[in-house]
Amino acid sequence: MKTWERSRTNRVFAGVLGGIAERLGVKARWLRLLFIILVFVTAFLPMSLLYILLMFMMPNDQGNTR
């Protein structure tokens, strides 16, 4: 089972959105665009706190460890 991990290769800041995009099988650029829109719609604070929380909760991608 694949876990939720921050991406090592698809990152702009901490790899949170890249990791979520890889897990969901969507393009990271669309997820980043949606995130930026939500940041402005929700007055910045809730989405920023969510990103910071996920940054500390999601482990880094360890790659293929087999």
Phi and psi in radians as a Rosetta constraint file:
Dihedral C 1 N 2 CA 2 C 2 CIRCULARHARMONIC -1.386 0.35
Dihedral N 2 CA 2 C 2 N 3 CIRCULARHARMONIC 2.399 0.35
Dihedral C 2 N 3 CA 3 C 3 CIRCULARHARMONIC -1.747 0.35
Dihedral N 3 CA 3 C 3 N 4 CIRCULARHARMONIC 2.956 0.35
Dihedral C 3 N 4 CA 4 C 4 CIRCULARHARMONIC -1.450 0.35
Dihedral N 4 CA 4 C 4 N 5 CIRCULARHARMONIC 1.992 0.35
Dihedral C 4 N 5 CA 5 C 5 CIRCULARHARMONIC -2.355 0.35
Dihedral N 5 CA 5 C 5 N 6 CIRCULARHARMONIC 2.651 0.35
Dihedral C 5 N 6 CA 6 C 6 CIRCULARHARMONIC -1.272 0.35
Dihedral N 6 CA 6 C 6 N 7 CIRCULARHARMONIC 2.459 0.35
Dihedral C 6 N 7 CA 7 C 7 CIRCULARHARMONIC -1.348 0.35
Dihedral N 7 CA 7 C 7 N 8 CIRCULARHARMONIC 2.481 0.35
Dihedral C 7 N 8 CA 8 C 8 CIRCULARHARMONIC -1.542 0.35
Dihedral N 8 CA 8 C 8 N 9 CIRCULARHARMONIC -0.511 0.35
Dihedral C 8 N 9 CA 9 C 9 CIRCULARHARMONIC -1.786 0.35
Dihedral N 9 CA 9 C 9 N 10 CIRCULARHARMONIC -0.529 0.35
Dihedral C 9 N 10 CA 10 C 10 CIRCULARHARMONIC -1.859 0.35
Dihedral N 10 CA 10 C 10 N 11 CIRCULARHARMONIC 1.182 0.35
Dihedral C 10 N 11 CA 11 C 11 CIRCULARHARMONIC -2.286 0.35
Dihedral N 11 CA 11 C 11 N 12 CIRCULARHARMONIC 2.570 0.35
Dihedral C 11 N 12 CA 12 C 12 CIRCULARHARMONIC -1.947 0.35
Dihedral N 12 CA 12 C 12 N 13 CIRCULARHARMONIC -0.824 0.35
Dihedral C 12 N 13 CA 13 C 13 CIRCULARHARMONIC -1.974 0.35
Dihedral N 13 CA 13 C 13 N 14 CIRCULARHARMONIC -1.277 0.35
Dihedral C 13 N 14 CA 14 C 14 CIRCULARHARMONIC -2.102 0.35
Dihedral N 14 CA 14 C 14 N 15 CIRCULARHARMONIC -0.039 0.35
Dihedral C 14 N 15 CA 15 C 15 CIRCULARHARMONIC 1.510 0.35
Dihedral N 15 CA 15 C 15 N 16 CIRCULARHARMONIC 0.129 0.35
Dihedral C 15 N 16 CA 16 C 16 CIRCULARHARMONIC -1.137 0.35
Dihedral N 16 CA 16 C 16 N 17 CIRCULARHARMONIC -0.937 0.35
Dihedral C 16 N 17 CA 17 C 17 CIRCULARHARMONIC -1.207 0.35
Dihedral N 17 CA 17 C 17 N 18 CIRCULARHARMONIC -0.599 0.35
Dihedral C 17 N 18 CA 18 C 18 CIRCULARHARMONIC -1.110 0.35
Dihedral N 18 CA 18 C 18 N 19 CIRCULARHARMONIC -0.705 0.35
Dihedral C 18 N 19 CA 19 C 19 CIRCULARHARMONIC -1.171 0.35
Dihedral N 19 CA 19 C 19 N 20 CIRCULARHARMONIC -0.711 0.35
Dihedral C 19 N 20 CA 20 C 20 CIRCULARHARMONIC -1.139 0.35
Dihedral N 20 CA 20 C 20 N 21 CIRCULARHARMONIC -0.730 0.35
Dihedral C 20 N 21 CA 21 C 21 CIRCULARHARMONIC -1.104 0.35
Dihedral N 21 CA 21 C 21 N 22 CIRCULARHARMONIC -0.743 0.35
Dihedral C 21 N 22 CA 22 C 22 CIRCULARHARMONIC -1.100 0.35
Dihedral N 22 CA 22 C 22 N 23 CIRCULARHARMONIC -0.716 0.35
Dihedral C 22 N 23 CA 23 C 23 CIRCULARHARMONIC -1.153 0.35
Dihedral N 23 CA 23 C 23 N 24 CIRCULARHARMONIC -0.707 0.35
Dihedral C 23 N 24 CA 24 C 24 CIRCULARHARMONIC -1.476 0.35
Dihedral N 24 CA 24 C 24 N 25 CIRCULARHARMONIC -0.245 0.35
Dihedral C 24 N 25 CA 25 C 25 CIRCULARHARMONIC 1.343 0.35
Dihedral N 25 CA 25 C 25 N 26 CIRCULARHARMONIC 0.570 0.35
Dihedral C 25 N 26 CA 26 C 26 CIRCULARHARMONIC -2.053 0.35
Dihedral N 26 CA 26 C 26 N 27 CIRCULARHARMONIC 2.904 0.35
Dihedral C 26 N 27 CA 27 C 27 CIRCULARHARMONIC -1.280 0.35
Dihedral N 27 CA 27 C 27 N 28 CIRCULARHARMONIC 2.348 0.35
Dihedral C 27 N 28 CA 28 C 28 CIRCULARHARMONIC -1.139 0.35
Dihedral N 28 CA 28 C 28 N 29 CIRCULARHARMONIC -0.571 0.35
Dihedral C 28 N 29 CA 29 C 29 CIRCULARHARMONIC -1.096 0.35
Dihedral N 29 CA 29 C 29 N 30 CIRCULARHARMONIC -0.616 0.35
Dihedral C 29 N 30 CA 30 C 30 CIRCULARHARMONIC -1.253 0.35
Dihedral N 30 CA 30 C 30 N 31 CIRCULARHARMONIC -0.652 0.35
Dihedral C 30 N 31 CA 31 C 31 CIRCULARHARMONIC -1.171 0.35
Dihedral N 31 CA 31 C 31 N 32 CIRCULARHARMONIC -0.681 0.35
Dihedral C 31 N 32 CA 32 C 32 CIRCULARHARMONIC -1.142 0.35
Dihedral N 32 CA 32 C 32 N 33 CIRCULARHARMONIC -0.715 0.35
Dihedral C 32 N 33 CA 33 C 33 CIRCULARHARMONIC -1.091 0.35
Dihedral N 33 CA 33 C 33 N 34 CIRCULARHARMONIC -0.786 0.35
Dihedral C 33 N 34 CA 34 C 34 CIRCULARHARMONIC -1.060 0.35
Dihedral N 34 CA 34 C 34 N 35 CIRCULARHARMONIC -0.725 0.35
Dihedral C 34 N 35 CA 35 C 35 CIRCULARHARMONIC -1.088 0.35
Dihedral N 35 CA 35 C 35 N 36 CIRCULARHARMONIC -0.774 0.35
Dihedral C 35 N 36 CA 36 C 36 CIRCULARHARMONIC -1.090 0.35
Dihedral N 36 CA 36 C 36 N 37 CIRCULARHARMONIC -0.733 0.35
Dihedral C 36 N 37 CA 37 C 37 CIRCULARHARMONIC -1.079 0.35
Dihedral N 37 CA 37 C 37 N 38 CIRCULARHARMONIC -0.788 0.35
Dihedral C 37 N 38 CA 38 C 38 CIRCULARHARMONIC -1.139 0.35
Dihedral N 38 CA 38 C 38 N 39 CIRCULARHARMONIC -0.569 0.35
Dihedral C 38 N 39 CA 39 C 39 CIRCULARHARMONIC -1.050 0.35
Dihedral N 39 CA 39 C 39 N 40 CIRCULARHARMONIC -0.801 0.35
Dihedral C 39 N 40 CA 40 C 40 CIRCULARHARMONIC -1.297 0.35
Dihedral N 40 CA 40 C 40 N 41 CIRCULARHARMONIC -0.604 0.35
Dihedral C 40 N 41 CA 41 C 41 CIRCULARHARMONIC -1.209 0.35
Dihedral N 41 CA 41 C 41 N 42 CIRCULARHARMONIC -0.630 0.35
Dihedral C 41 N 42 CA 42 C 42 CIRCULARHARMONIC -1.642 0.35
Dihedral N 42 CA 42 C 42 N 43 CIRCULARHARMONIC 0.297 0.35
Dihedral C 42 N 43 CA 43 C 43 CIRCULARHARMONIC 1.115 0.35
Dihedral N 43 CA 43 C 43 N 44 CIRCULARHARMONIC 0.627 0.35
Dihedral C 43 N 44 CA 44 C 44 CIRCULARHARMONIC 1.295 0.35
Dihedral N 44 CA 44 C 44 N 45 CIRCULARHARMONIC -0.870 0.35
Dihedral C 44 N 45 CA 45 C 45 CIRCULARHARMONIC -1.122 0.35
Dihedral N 45 CA 45 C 45 N 46 CIRCULARHARMONIC -0.898 0.35
Dihedral C 45 N 46 CA 46 C 46 CIRCULARHARMONIC -1.064 0.35
Dihedral N 46 CA 46 C 46 N 47 CIRCULARHARMONIC -0.778 0.35
Dihedral C 46 N 47 CA 47 C 47 CIRCULARHARMONIC -1.229 0.35
Dihedral N 47 CA 47 C 47 N 48 CIRCULARHARMONIC -0.605 0.35
Dihedral C 47 N 48 CA 48 C 48 CIRCULARHARMONIC -1.140 0.35
Dihedral N 48 CA 48 C 48 N 49 CIRCULARHARMONIC -0.743 0.35
Dihedral C 48 N 49 CA 49 C 49 CIRCULARHARMONIC -1.148 0.35
Dihedral N 49 CA 49 C 49 N 50 CIRCULARHARMONIC -0.671 0.35
Dihedral C 49 N 50 CA 50 C 50 CIRCULARHARMONIC -1.090 0.35
Dihedral N 50 CA 50 C 50 N 51 CIRCULARHARMONIC -0.766 0.35
Dihedral C 50 N 51 CA 51 C 51 CIRCULARHARMONIC -1.095 0.35
Dihedral N 51 CA 51 C 51 N 52 CIRCULARHARMONIC -0.783 0.35
Dihedral C 51 N 52 CA 52 C 52 CIRCULARHARMONIC -1.117 0.35
Dihedral N 52 CA 52 C 52 N 53 CIRCULARHARMONIC -0.717 0.35
Dihedral C 52 N 53 CA 53 C 53 CIRCULARHARMONIC -1.084 0.35
Dihedral N 53 CA 53 C 53 N 54 CIRCULARHARMONIC -0.802 0.35
Dihedral C 53 N 54 CA 54 C 54 CIRCULARHARMONIC -1.151 0.35
Dihedral N 54 CA 54 C 54 N 55 CIRCULARHARMONIC -0.573 0.35
Dihedral C 54 N 55 CA 55 C 55 CIRCULARHARMONIC -1.069 0.35
Dihedral N 55 CA 55 C 55 N 56 CIRCULARHARMONIC -0.629 0.35
Dihedral C 55 N 56 CA 56 C 56 CIRCULARHARMONIC -1.547 0.35
Dihedral N 56 CA 56 C 56 N 57 CIRCULARHARMONIC -0.430 0.35
Dihedral C 56 N 57 CA 57 C 57 CIRCULARHARMONIC -1.513 0.35
Dihedral N 57 CA 57 C 57 N 58 CIRCULARHARMONIC -0.578 0.35
Dihedral C 57 N 58 CA 58 C 58 CIRCULARHARMONIC -1.491 0.35
Dihedral N 58 CA 58 C 58 N 59 CIRCULARHARMONIC 2.229 0.35
Dihedral C 58 N 59 CA 59 C 59 CIRCULARHARMONIC -1.300 0.35
Dihedral N 59 CA 59 C 59 N 60 CIRCULARHARMONIC 2.789 0.35
Dihedral C 59 N 60 CA 60 C 60 CIRCULARHARMONIC -1.181 0.35
Dihedral N 60 CA 60 C 60 N 61 CIRCULARHARMONIC 2.583 0.35
Dihedral C 60 N 61 CA 61 C 61 CIRCULARHARMONIC -1.134 0.35
Dihedral N 61 CA 61 C 61 N 62 CIRCULARHARMONIC 2.197 0.35
Dihedral C 61 N 62 CA 62 C 62 CIRCULARHARMONIC -1.614 0.35
Dihedral N 62 CA 62 C 62 N 63 CIRCULARHARMONIC -0.017 0.35
Dihedral C 62 N 63 CA 63 C 63 CIRCULARHARMONIC 1.347 0.35
Dihedral N 63 CA 63 C 63 N 64 CIRCULARHARMONIC -2.938 0.35
Dihedral C 63 N 64 CA 64 C 64 CIRCULARHARMONIC -1.434 0.35
Dihedral N 64 CA 64 C 64 N 65 CIRCULARHARMONIC 1.867 0.35
Dihedral C 64 N 65 CA 65 C 65 CIRCULARHARMONIC -1.666 0.35
Dihedral N 65 CA 65 C 65 N 66 CIRCULARHARMONIC 0.189 0.35
